[in-house]
Amino acid sequence: MVRRQAIFQTSLSRQREQKRPSTKGRQVLAALLRIGWTIKRQVGSHQLLEKAGWSDFVFAFHDREEIGPKMLSRIAKKTGLRPEDL
């Protein structure tokens, strides 16, 4: 029974990830800036973003780089980004 439950939970998390399409780095950064994040400093392609009430977030993606659904969900967890924001 426990194994079936684990398989079911895994399939649910995959379905959630599939709802988020892959997106270009430029679009994700623009969405983060729209929801209140600001660039604190930048070194090369690494941008340190800040927002009051949140931990600083390092955004290290090139503009044309595709960010997949799994990475988008990780970014969303740390920044509060929602699919509607993209």
MMTF fields as JSON, N, C-alpha, C and O atoms, coordinates in Angstrom:
{
  "mmtfVersion": "1.0.0",
  "mmtfProducer": "UNKNOWN",
  "numBonds": 343,
  "numAtoms": 344,
  "numGroups": 86,
  "numChains": 1,
  "numModels": 1,
  "chainsPerModel": [1],
  "groupsPerChain": [86],
  "chainIdList": ["A"],
  "bondAtomList": [4, 2, 8, 6, 12, 10, 16, 14, 20, 18, 24, 22, 28, 26, 32, 30, 36, 34, 40, 38, 44, 42, 48, 46, 52, 50, 56, 54, 60, 58, 64, 62, 68, 66, 72, 70, 76, 74, 80, 78, 84, 82, 88, 86, 92, 90, 96, 94, 100, 98, 104, 102, 108, 106, 112, 110, 116, 114, 120, 118, 124, 122, 128, 126, 132, 130, 136, 134, 140, 138, 144, 142, 148, 146, 152, 150, 156, 154, 160, 158, 164, 162, 168, 166, 172, 170, 176, 174, 180, 178, 184, 182, 188, 186, 192, 190, 196, 194, 200, 198, 204, 202, 208, 206, 212, 210, 216, 214, 220, 218, 224, 222, 228, 226, 232, 230, 236, 234, 240, 238, 244, 242, 248, 246, 252, 250, 256, 254, 260, 258, 264, 262, 268, 266, 272, 270, 276, 274, 280, 278, 284, 282, 288, 286, 292, 290, 296, 294, 300, 298, 304, 302, 308, 306, 312, 310, 316, 314, 320, 318, 324, 322, 328, 326, 332, 330, 336, 334, 340, 338],
  "bondOrderList": [1, 1, 1, 1, 1, 1, 1, 1, 1, 1, 1, 1, 1, 1, 1, 1, 1, 1, 1, 1, 1, 1, 1, 1, 1, 1, 1, 1, 1, 1, 1, 1, 1, 1, 1, 1, 1, 1, 1, 1, 1, 1, 1, 1, 1, 1, 1, 1, 1, 1, 1, 1, 1, 1, 1, 1, 1, 1, 1, 1, 1, 1, 1, 1, 1, 1, 1, 1, 1, 1, 1, 1, 1, 1, 1, 1, 1, 1, 1, 1, 1, 1, 1, 1, 1],
  "groupList": [{"groupName": "MET", "atomNameList": ["N", "CA", "C", "O"], "elementList": ["N", "C", "C", "O"], "formalChargeList": [0, 0, 0, 0], "bondAtomList": [1, 0, 2, 1, 3, 2], "bondOrderList": [1, 1, 2], "singleLetterCode": "M", "chemCompType": "L-PEPTIDE LINKING"}, {"groupName": "VAL", "atomNameList": ["N", "CA", "C", "O"], "elementList": ["N", "C", "C", "O"], "formalChargeList": [0, 0, 0, 0], "bondAtomList": [1, 0, 2, 1, 3, 2], "bondOrderList": [1, 1, 2], "singleLetterCode": "V", "chemCompType": "L-PEPTIDE LINKING"}, {"groupName": "ARG", "atomNameList": ["N", "CA", "C", "O"], "elementList": ["N", "C", "C", "O"], "formalChargeList": [0, 0, 0, 0], "bondAtomList": [1, 0, 2, 1, 3, 2], "bondOrderList": [1, 1, 2], "singleLetterCode": "R", "chemCompType": "L-PEPTIDE LINKING"}, {"groupName": "GLN", "atomNameList": ["N", "CA", "C", "O"], "elementList": ["N", "C", "C", "O"], "formalChargeList": [0, 0, 0, 0], "bondAtomList": [1, 0, 2, 1, 3, 2], "bondOrderList": [1, 1, 2], "singleLetterCode": "Q", "chemCompType": "L-PEPTIDE LINKING"}, {"groupName": "ALA", "atomNameList": ["N", "CA", "C", "O"], "elementList": ["N", "C", "C", "O"], "formalChargeList": [0, 0, 0, 0], "bondAtomList": [1, 0, 2, 1, 3, 2], "bondOrderList": [1, 1, 2], "singleLetterCode": "A", "chemCompType": "L-PEPTIDE LINKING"}, {"groupName": "ILE", "atomNameList": ["N", "CA", "C", "O"], "elementList": ["N", "C", "C", "O"], "formalChargeList": [0, 0, 0, 0], "bondAtomList": [1, 0, 2, 1, 3, 2], "bondOrderList": [1, 1, 2], "singleLetterCode": "I", "chemCompType": "L-PEPTIDE LINKING"}, {"groupName": "PHE", "atomNameList": ["N", "CA", "C", "O"], "elementList": ["N", "C", "C", "O"], "formalChargeList": [0, 0, 0, 0], "bondAtomList": [1, 0, 2, 1, 3, 2], "bondOrderList": [1, 1, 2], "singleLetterCode": "F", "chemCompType": "L-PEPTIDE LINKING"}, {"groupName": "THR", "atomNameList": ["N", "CA", "C", "O"], "elementList": ["N", "C", "C", "O"], "formalChargeList": [0, 0, 0, 0], "bondAtomList": [1, 0, 2, 1, 3, 2], "bondOrderList": [1, 1, 2], "singleLetterCode": "T", "chemCompType": "L-PEPTIDE LINKING"}, {"groupName": "SER", "atomNameList": ["N", "CA", "C", "O"], "elementList": ["N", "C", "C", "O"], "formalChargeList": [0, 0, 0, 0], "bondAtomList": [1, 0, 2, 1, 3, 2], "bondOrderList": [1, 1, 2], "singleLetterCode": "S", "chemCompType": "L-PEPTIDE LINKING"}, {"groupName": "LEU", "atomNameList": ["N", "CA", "C", "O"], "elementList": ["N", "C", "C", "O"], "formalChargeList": [0, 0, 0, 0], "bondAtomList": [1, 0, 2, 1, 3, 2], "bondOrderList": [1, 1, 2], "singleLetterCode": "L", "chemCompType": "L-PEPTIDE LINKING"}, {"groupName": "GLU", "atomNameList": ["N", "CA", "C", "O"], "elementList": ["N", "C", "C", "O"], "formalChargeList": [0, 0, 0, 0], "bondAtomList": [1, 0, 2, 1, 3, 2], "bondOrderList": [1, 1, 2], "singleLetterCode": "E", "chemCompType": "L-PEPTIDE LINKING"}, {"groupName": "LYS", "atomNameList": ["N", "CA", "C", "O"], "elementList": ["N", "C", "C", "O"], "formalChargeList": [0, 0, 0, 0], "bondAtomList": [1, 0, 2, 1, 3, 2], "bondOrderList": [1, 1, 2], "singleLetterCode": "K", "chemCompType": "L-PEPTIDE LINKING"}, {"groupName": "PRO", "atomNameList": ["N", "CA", "C", "O"], "elementList": ["N", "C", "C", "O"], "formalChargeList": [0, 0, 0, 0], "bondAtomList": [1, 0, 2, 1, 3, 2], "bondOrderList": [1, 1, 2], "singleLetterCode": "P", "chemCompType": "L-PEPTIDE LINKING"}, {"groupName": "GLY", "atomNameList": ["N", "CA", "C", "O"], "elementList": ["N", "C", "C", "O"], "formalChargeList": [0, 0, 0, 0], "bondAtomList": [1, 0, 2, 1, 3, 2], "bondOrderList": [1, 1, 2], "singleLetterCode": "G", "chemCompType": "PEPTIDE LINKING"}, {"groupName": "TRP", "atomNameList": ["N", "CA", "C", "O"], "elementList": ["N", "C", "C", "O"], "formalChargeList": [0, 0, 0, 0], "bondAtomList": [1, 0, 2, 1, 3, 2], "bondOrderList": [1, 1, 2], "singleLetterCode": "W", "chemCompType": "L-PEPTIDE LINKING"}, {"groupName": "HIS", "atomNameList": ["N", "CA", "C", "O"], "elementList": ["N", "C", "C", "O"], "formalChargeList": [0, 0, 0, 0], "bondAtomList": [1, 0, 2, 1, 3, 2], "bondOrderList": [1, 1, 2], "singleLetterCode": "H", "chemCompType": "L-PEPTIDE LINKING"}, {"groupName": "ASP", "atomNameList": ["N", "CA", "C", "O"], "elementList": ["N", "C", "C", "O"], "formalChargeList": [0, 0, 0, 0], "bondAtomList": [1, 0, 2, 1, 3, 2], "bondOrderList": [1, 1, 2], "singleLetterCode": "D", "chemCompType": "L-PEPTIDE LINKING"}],
  "groupTypeList": [0, 1, 2, 2, 3, 4, 5, 6, 3, 7, 8, 9, 8, 2, 3, 2, 10, 3, 11, 2, 12, 8, 7, 11, 13, 2, 3, 1, 9, 4, 4, 9, 9, 2, 5, 13, 14, 7, 5, 11, 2, 3, 1, 13, 8, 15, 3, 9, 9, 10, 11, 4, 13, 14, 8, 16, 6, 1, 6, 4, 6, 15, 16, 2, 10, 10, 5, 13, 12, 11, 0, 9, 8, 2, 5, 4, 11, 11, 7, 13, 9, 2, 12, 10, 16, 9],
  "groupIdList": [1, 2, 3, 4, 5, 6, 7, 8, 9, 10, 11, 12, 13, 14, 15, 16, 17, 18, 19, 20, 21, 22, 23, 24, 25, 26, 27, 28, 29, 30, 31, 32, 33, 34, 35, 36, 37, 38, 39, 40, 41, 42, 43, 44, 45, 46, 47, 48, 49, 50, 51, 52, 53, 54, 55, 56, 57, 58, 59, 60, 61, 62, 63, 64, 65, 66, 67, 68, 69, 70, 71, 72, 73, 74, 75, 76, 77, 78, 79, 80, 81, 82, 83, 84, 85, 86],
  "secStructList": [7, 2, 2, 2, 2, 2, 2, 2, 2, 2, 2, 2, 2, 2, 2, 2, 2, 2, 2, 1, 7, 7, 3, 3, 2, 2, 2, 2, 2, 2, 2, 2, 2, 2, 6, 6, 7, 3, 3, 3, 3, 3, 3, 6, 6, 3, 3, 3, 3, 3, 7, 6, 6, 1, 7, 7, 3, 3, 3, 7, 7, 7, 6, 6, 7, 3, 3, 7, 2, 2, 2, 2, 2, 2, 2, 2, 2, 2, 2, 7, 7, 7, 4, 4, 4, 7],
  "xCoordList": [0.813, 0.0, 0.857, 0.539, 1.94, 2.81, 3.432, 3.556, 3.82, 4.43, 3.451, 3.831, 2.191, 1.187, 1.002, 0.836, 1.03, 0.876, 2.045, 1.841, 3.256, 4.436, 4.369, 4.709, 3.936, 3.816, 2.768, 2.971, 1.647, 0.587, 1.077, 0.795, 1.814, 2.339, 3.335, 3.361, 4.163, 5.125, 4.414, 4.818, 3.359, 2.638, 1.937, 1.83, 1.461, 0.843, 1.855, 1.549, 3.066, 4.079, 4.499, 4.803, 4.519, 4.855, 3.781, 4.085, 2.512, 1.422, 1.521, 1.271, 1.884, 2.041, 3.164, 3.039, 4.266, 5.4, 5.031, 5.499, 4.205, 3.844, 2.951, 2.874, 2.28, 1.437, 2.272, 1.787, 3.515, 4.401, 5.222, 6.041, 5.027, 5.826, 7.24, 7.501, 8.142, 9.486, 9.433, 8.612, 10.307, 10.286, 11.719, 12.641, 11.906, 13.228, 13.632, 12.787, 14.934, 15.464, 15.073, 14.797, 15.049, 14.694, 13.276, 13.025, 12.34, 10.95, 10.794, 10.007, 11.539, 11.454, 12.002, 11.395, 13.143, 13.722, 12.773, 12.592, 12.172, 11.226, 10.031, 9.556, 9.546, 8.419, 8.812, 8.025, 10.026, 10.491, 10.587, 10.226, 11.066, 11.162, 9.776, 9.581, 8.801, 7.428, 6.775, 5.975, 7.112, 6.461, 7.218, 6.921, 8.192, 8.812, 10.256, 10.833, 10.86, 12.274, 13.114, 12.744, 14.236, 15.146, 16.539, 16.889, 17.323, 18.688, 19.57, 19.729, 20.14, 21.013, 22.405, 22.999, 22.918, 24.203, 24.302, 23.528, 25.278, 25.453, 26.925, 27.694, 27.314, 28.667, 28.512, 28.152, 28.778, 28.573, 27.098, 26.27, 26.768, 25.36, 24.679, 23.503, 25.397, 24.825, 24.273, 25.011, 22.965, 22.321, 21.767, 21.034, 22.112, 21.599, 20.366, 20.443, 19.22, 17.954, 17.558, 17.852, 16.893, 16.44, 14.996, 14.524, 14.31, 12.936, 12.695, 13.089, 12.057, 11.797, 10.979, 9.98, 11.415, 10.704, 11.113, 10.609, 12.009, 12.474, 13.995, 14.662, 14.538, 15.99, 16.44, 15.684, 17.672, 18.211, 18.218, 18.36, 18.064, 17.989, 18.978, 18.987, 19.807, 20.775, 20.123, 19.76, 19.979, 19.423, 20.59, 21.213, 20.894, 22.094, 21.755, 22.306, 20.851, 20.456, 20.707, 20.534, 21.114, 21.277, 19.905, 18.948, 19.804, 18.527, 17.817, 16.606, 18.542, 17.917, 17.871, 17.398, 18.353, 18.373, 16.965, 16.24, 16.593, 15.292, 15.348, 16.271, 14.369, 14.253, 13.068, 11.936, 13.337, 12.31, 11.346, 11.535, 10.314, 9.277, 9.787, 9.322, 10.723, 11.222, 11.997, 11.819, 12.838, 13.598, 12.665, 12.88, 11.64, 10.667, 9.963, 9.71, 9.649, 8.986, 9.94, 9.509, 11.222, 12.204, 12.333, 12.396, 12.371, 12.452, 11.203, 11.288, 10.042, 8.779, 8.756, 8.248, 9.296, 9.301, 10.136, 9.792, 11.228, 12.133, 11.766, 12.212, 10.955, 10.677, 9.202, 8.876, 8.312, 6.892, 6.341, 5.229, 7.094, 6.655, 5.524, 5.609, 4.465, 3.329, 3.259, 3.78, 2.621, 2.497, 1.798, 2.11, 0.863, 0.154, 1.104, 0.854, 2.193, 3.147, 3.958, 4.455, 4.085, 4.861, 3.995, 4.432],
  "yCoordList": [-1.197, 0.0, 1.262, 2.24, 1.229, 2.396, 2.669, 3.826, 1.627, 1.801, 2.449, 3.339, 2.009, 2.608, 4.088, 4.909, 4.411, 5.808, 6.647, 7.767, 6.124, 6.844, 7.042, 8.115, 6.026, 6.137, 7.185, 7.983, 7.191, 8.159, 9.583, 10.483, 9.79, 11.119, 11.563, 12.736, 10.632, 10.964, 11.383, 12.351, 10.667, 11.021, 12.372, 13.12, 12.696, 14.01, 15.132, 16.164, 14.94, 15.99, 16.167, 17.282, 15.086, 15.204, 15.981, 16.784, 15.743, 16.47, 17.959, 18.783, 18.315, 19.728, 20.356, 21.484, 19.619, 20.147, 20.339, 21.285, 19.466, 19.562, 20.763, 21.223, 21.282, 22.454, 23.704, 24.672, 23.687, 24.818, 24.547, 23.628, 25.31, 25.094, 25.629, 26.4, 25.214, 25.778, 27.224, 27.574, 28.041, 29.476, 29.975, 29.402, 31.01, 31.614, 32.367, 32.895, 32.407, 33.089, 34.56, 35.099, 35.198, 36.621, 36.858, 37.832, 35.963, 36.116, 35.897, 36.583, 34.948, 34.678, 35.866, 36.296, 36.397, 37.559, 38.751, 39.457, 38.98, 40.096, 39.917, 40.887, 38.682, 38.414, 38.665, 39.215, 38.265, 38.505, 40.004, 40.455, 40.763, 42.217, 42.842, 43.789, 42.318, 42.832, 42.593, 43.411, 41.47, 41.177, 41.763, 41.44, 42.62, 43.367, 43.043, 43.679, 42.09, 41.797, 42.862, 43.34, 43.235, 44.201, 43.593, 42.72, 44.061, 43.559, 44.31, 45.527, 43.567, 44.143, 44.371, 45.436, 43.345, 43.472, 42.37, 41.412, 42.509, 41.533, 41.335, 42.294, 40.074, 39.716, 38.718, 37.564, 39.152, 38.279, 37.979, 38.889, 36.681, 36.305, 36.013, 35.652, 36.162, 35.929, 37.244, 38.206, 37.265, 38.456, 38.139, 37.166, 38.949, 38.784, 39.658, 40.883, 39.008, 39.719, 39.839, 38.954, 40.932, 41.135, 41.615, 42.271, 41.258, 41.708, 41.696, 40.754, 42.727, 42.827, 41.624, 41.256, 41.025, 39.883, 38.54, 37.51, 38.52, 37.291, 37.215, 38.243, 36.017, 35.842, 36.252, 36.126, 36.742, 37.085, 35.843, 34.723, 36.046, 34.942, 35.187, 36.262, 34.198, 34.306, 33.767, 32.593, 34.627, 34.231, 34.106, 35.105, 32.876, 32.628, 31.959, 30.91, 32.567, 32.011, 33.053, 34.251, 32.585, 33.475, 33.811, 33.064, 34.925, 35.404, 34.375, 34.195, 33.701, 32.78, 31.337, 30.451, 31.101, 29.741, 29.308, 30.053, 28.084, 27.525, 27.05, 26.337, 27.445, 26.984, 26.035, 26.426, 24.796, 23.756, 23.835, 24.637, 23.002, 23.048, 22.753, 23.361, 21.841, 21.494, 22.673, 22.989, 23.308, 24.452, 25.637, 26.392, 25.804, 26.877, 26.687, 27.658, 25.446, 25.22, 25.495, 25.956, 25.22, 25.548, 27.055, 27.563, 27.765, 29.231, 29.793, 30.717, 29.228, 29.696, 29.51, 30.366, 28.409, 28.133, 29.165, 29.55, 29.607, 30.546, 32.003, 32.864, 32.3, 33.698, 34.076, 35.262, 33.107, 33.41, 33.632, 34.138, 33.264, 33.404, 32.424, 31.254, 32.896, 32.045, 31.92, 32.783, 30.857, 30.701, 31.904, 32.251, 32.533, 33.694, 34.881, 35.741, 34.927, 36.041, 35.978, 36.997, 34.787, 34.636, 35.084, 35.05],
  "zCoordList": [0.0, 0.0, 0.0, -0.676, 0.76, 0.835, -0.527, -0.931, -1.233, -2.557, -3.531, -4.291, -3.514, -4.397, -4.081, -4.983, -2.817, -2.407, -2.918, -3.386, -2.836, -3.314, -4.821, -5.319, -5.549, -7.007, -7.355, -8.27, -6.634, -6.88, -6.634, -7.425, -5.535, -5.234, -6.29, -6.665, -6.778, -7.82, -9.092, -9.736, -9.464, -10.683, -10.528, -11.5, -9.332, -9.104, -9.258, -9.856, -8.721, -8.839, -10.296, -10.72, -11.058, -12.485, -13.225, -14.106, -12.866, -13.511, -13.214, -14.094, -11.98, -11.637, -12.448, -12.924, -12.605, -13.365, -14.825, -15.459, -15.368, -16.771, -17.035, -18.175, -16.026, -16.212, -16.454, -17.039, -16.01, -16.229, -17.493, -17.498, -18.546, -19.746, -19.55, -18.626, -20.423, -20.338, -20.832, -21.68, -20.297, -20.564, -20.721, -20.141, -21.48, -21.66, -20.397, -19.674, -20.147, -18.979, -18.93, -17.858, -20.074, -20.149, -19.638, -18.928, -20.0, -19.579, -18.076, -17.423, -17.535, -16.098, -15.317, -14.337, -15.744, -15.066, -15.138, -14.147, -16.294, -16.443, -15.505, -14.914, -15.367, -14.47, -13.021, -12.252, -12.642, -11.273, -10.987, -9.9, -11.948, -11.762, -11.657, -10.895, -12.422, -12.365, -11.009, -10.555, -10.352, -9.07, -7.88, -6.73, -8.159, -7.072, -6.748, -5.865, -7.42, -7.189, -7.886, -8.958, -7.287, -7.902, -7.971, -7.176, -8.925, -9.078, -8.094, -8.183, -7.157, -6.139, -6.719, -6.547, -7.411, -8.117, -9.138, -9.114, -10.057, -11.125, -11.406, -11.466, -11.579, -11.998, -13.131, -12.899, -14.353, -15.506, -15.681, -15.717, -15.791, -15.958, -14.626, -14.602, -13.527, -12.194, -11.648, -11.437, -11.426, -10.906, -9.523, -9.35, -8.555, -7.204, -7.064, -7.153, -6.844, -6.738, -5.274, -4.471, -4.932, -3.562, -3.556, -4.484, -2.46, -2.249, -0.752, -0.064, -0.246, 1.19, 1.66, 1.042, 2.754, 3.319, 2.748, 3.194, 1.779, 1.138, 1.229, 1.337, 1.185, 1.102, -0.288, -1.251, -0.398, -1.715, -2.599, -2.108, -3.893, -4.848, -5.976, -6.576, -6.263, -7.361, -8.622, -8.692, -9.612, -10.91, -11.867, -12.225, -12.287, -13.095, -14.42, -14.752, -15.171, -16.463, -17.549, -17.327, -18.716, -19.856, -20.429, -20.225, -21.142, -21.665, -22.534, -22.406, -23.409, -24.365, -23.874, -24.586, -22.679, -22.144, -21.73, -21.071, -22.132, -21.752, -20.299, -19.904, -19.527, -18.148, -18.113, -18.398, -17.764, -17.785, -16.616, -15.702, -16.643, -15.615, -14.21, -13.246, -14.081, -12.75, -12.142, -10.966, -12.926, -12.433, -12.172, -11.224, -12.997, -12.759, -11.416, -10.703, -11.074, -9.789, -8.631, -7.574, -8.812, -7.767, -7.602, -6.483, -8.728, -8.686, -8.012, -7.203, -8.353, -7.782, -6.274, -5.55, -5.802, -4.368, -3.608, -2.491, -4.219, -3.536, -3.744, -2.985, -4.766, -5.092, -5.053, -5.09, -4.98, -4.995, -6.39, -6.539, -7.413, -8.809, -9.084, -8.709, -9.74, -10.092, -11.589, -12.295, -12.115, -13.569, -14.228, -15.367, -13.519, -14.088, -14.29, -15.135, -13.513, -13.607, -14.9, -15.38, -15.454, -16.684, -17.835, -18.985]
}
